Amino acid sequence: MARTNWRRIGIVATILLVPGGFVFGASMLARQRQKRTEEAAANAPPENASEAPPKV
């Protein structure tokens, strides 16, 4: 593996395995999931036709 991959693995292991790192890792995971949810909502079609912008 490239050097950067090992560095990333080390950083992730440190964050997740160090006491207190579980909280930090969980908060990072929650932020990532929230971001994915917001992106999915932004890309989803409108639920009602009245909310859709008029076609020109």
C-alpha positions as CSV (number, residue, x, y, z in Angstrom):
1,M,0.0,0.0,0.0
2,A,1.0,3.5,-0.5
3,R,2.4,5.5,2.4
4,T,-0.6,7.7,2.7
5,N,-2.9,4.7,3.0
6,W,-0.9,3.5,6.1
7,R,-1.0,7.0,7.5
8,R,-4.8,7.1,7.1
9,I,-5.2,3.7,8.7
10,G,-3.1,4.9,11.6
11,I,-5.1,8.0,12.0
12,V,-8.4,6.1,11.9
13,A,-7.1,3.5,14.4
14,T,-6.0,6.2,16.8
15,I,-9.3,8.0,16.6
16,L,-11.4,4.8,17.1
17,L,-9.2,3.0,19.6
18,V,-8.0,5.7,22.0
19,P,-10.3,6.1,25.0
20,G,-12.6,9.0,24.2
21,G,-12.0,8.4,20.5
22,F,-15.2,6.4,20.4
23,V,-17.2,9.6,21.0
24,F,-15.2,11.5,18.4
25,G,-15.6,8.6,15.9
26,A,-19.3,8.4,16.5
27,S,-19.7,12.2,16.0
28,M,-17.7,12.0,12.7
29,L,-20.0,9.1,11.6
30,A,-23.1,11.1,12.5
31,R,-21.9,14.1,10.6
32,Q,-21.2,11.9,7.5
33,R,-24.6,10.3,7.7
34,Q,-26.3,13.7,8.1
35,K,-24.4,15.0,5.0
36,R,-25.5,12.0,2.9
37,T,-29.1,12.5,4.0
38,E,-29.0,16.2,3.1
39,E,-27.5,15.4,-0.3
40,A,-30.1,12.8,-1.0
41,A,-32.9,15.1,0.0
42,A,-31.5,17.9,-2.3
43,N,-31.3,15.4,-5.3
44,A,-34.7,13.9,-4.7
45,P,-37.6,15.0,-6.9
46,P,-40.3,17.1,-5.2
47,E,-43.1,15.1,-3.6
48,N,-46.0,17.3,-5.0
49,A,-46.3,18.5,-8.5
50,S,-47.2,21.9,-7.2
51,E,-43.7,22.2,-5.7
52,A,-42.0,21.6,-9.0
53,P,-40.8,24.6,-10.8
54,P,-42.8,25.5,-13.9
55,K,-41.4,24.1,-17.2
56,V,-40.6,26.7,-19.8
